[in-house]
Amino acid sequence: MKKVEITGLVLIFVLILYRILGGMQLHVTLRVFMVLISIFYMWFGFFLFNEVKLKDLISKKRRRTFTTPQIASSILAGFIYSLCFITLVHVLEFYRGMNFLTVFSLLLNLLLILAGLFYTRYKKEYTTFFQQFTKRSIFYVLLFGFVWIVPIEKKLNVLYKEHPRFIEAYIAHMEDPDDPEKLNHLREERSAFR
């Protein structure tokens, strides 16, 4: 499971780098991979973070090694990291609600860090199990903090510099979000990337 995660994250990092430096040619591929890694975290968080295989669930001895905090935190972390990639899709596509999702993902990761620190202080041990959440969540807090403070115009110019019509349509829609004509124009410009 770790190899799948690392391979997926490296691929997404390369695609994001290419998206910023090279343009829109692999935009859809990037979006597909981010959705796939989101599904991976959602469905396999428990197996990934506990280093469990399906056959391990058959063994009573192996099942007894899982504690309630381990099970709950691994499933919760899988959900949070899944949401992080859905948020990144919203950020790259400039979908409605991207600012809310950015702040929400940032806060969820902060809460995950605090919960891990509280639990390890309460139990007086800092296991590698909780350390893995802390490392990932610190990265996501920094990432979403950066995404949140960078002005929208700057993000538009970095990600859509080759498509000034999309930038104009997006800014026009932001200035008057209730205008259905501007919303339709934005949808038309966005559909060119699909």
N, C-alpha and C positions, 0 to 999 in steps of 0.2 A: 504493500500500500504506500509506503514512504517513497518508493521509486516512482510510482505513478504520480504522486503529489509533486515531487521535485521536478520530474520531467514536464509535467503540465505547467508548473510555475515558471520554469526556465523558458519554455516555449512562449508563454504569455508575455514574459518580460521582453523577449526578442521581438515579438510582434508589436508590442507597445513602442519599443524603441524604433522599429521600422516605421510604425504609424506616425511618430513624431518627426523623424528625419526623412523618410522616404515618400510618404504620401498615403493615399487612400487605397492602393491596389489590394492590400490584404485586410482591409477594414472588416469585411464580413467574416473572414476567417478568424480574426481576433475576437469578434463578438461571439462567434460559435464556441471557441475555446473557453472564453470566460463563462459562458452559460454551462458548458460541460464541467468545468472545475467547480462551479457553484453546486451543480447536482452531485458531484463526487463528494464534496464536503457534507452536504445535507444527508446523503444516504449512507456514507461510509465513515463518518466522523468517529463513531464508536470504535470501529475496527482499526482505523488509522491511529488514533491517539492512544489506544490501549494495546496496540501491536497484536491484534487478535485476528485469527483466520476463522472462516466459517466452521471448520472441523473442530476448533477449540471449544465451541459452544456445546458440543456433544459431551465433552468431558466434564463430569461433575467436579473433579478436582480443580480444573482450570476455572470453572464458573465460580467456585468458592473464593477465588483470589480477587474477584471484583468487588469493590466496595460501592455503596450507594453514591457517595460523592464522585467517585471515578466515573460511574455510568452517567450520572446526571451532567457532570461537567463536560464530558467528552461529547455527549449529544448536543448540549447547549453551545459548546464551542463550534461544533460542526455547523449548527444553524447560523451562528454569528458570522463565521468565515464565508459561508454560502451567501449571506446577505451582503458581505463586503464586495463580492464579485458582481452581484446584481447592481450594487451601487456604482461600481466602476463602469458597468455597461451604461448606466444612466448618465454618468459623468462624461464618458466619451461620446455619447449620442446627444448630449444636452437635452435629455428628456425632462418633462415637467416633474417637479419633485426631487430633482437631483440634489439641491441644497439641503432639503430636509433629510434625505437618505444619507448624505455625507455626514451631517452632524449626528444623526441617529447611530450610524455605524461607528463613528468616533466614540460616542458615549458608551455604546455597548462594549466596545473593546476596553475602554477605561474601567467599566464595571467588572469585566472579566479579569483584568489585572488586579483590581482591588479585592475581588472575591478570592482569587488565588493567594494573594498576600495575606489576607485575613485567615484563610484556612491553614496556610502553612505556619503562621504565627501561633494560631490556636493549637495546632497539632505539634508545634515545636520541631517541624521537619520541613525541609525544602527539597521535595523529590523532583526527579527529572520529569515526572508526569506533569506536574504543574508548571515546571520550568518551560516546557514546550509551548504552553499557552501564553506565558508571559512574553517570550521572544516574539511569537507571531503577533500578538496583540500590540506590543510596543511598535512594531513595524507599521501596523495598520493605523495606529493612533498618529504616528508621524506622517504617514501618507495622506490620511484624510484631513489632518490639520493643515498640511501644505495645500491640498486641493481646495480647502475651504477658504484660506486666506488669499489665494491668488485670484485677482479680479477676473470676472467672466470674460471681459474683452480680451485679456491676455491669453486665457485658455482658448478662446475662439481663434485668435490669431496664430497660436501654436498648432492647434489641431486641424484647422480648416483654412489655412493660409492660401491654399490653391482654389478655394471656393468662396470668393467674396460675396456672391449672391446669397449663399446660405447665411453668412455672417450678417448681412444686411437684413435678411428676412427674420433672423433670430432676434436681433436688436430691436427691429420694428415691432415684433410680437411682444417683447419684454416691456416696451414702452406703453403698449396698449393691449394687454392680454385678453380683453373682452371683445376685441374686434374680430369677428369670424373670418373676414376677408384676409387679415394678416395671418391668422392661424392656418387657413387653407394654403396661403402662399408658402408658409414655413413647411407645411406637410409636403407640398410639391417639391420644394428644394431638398428636403430630407429624403424623399423617395428616390432621388437620383443616386443615393449611396447604397441602395439595396440590390 
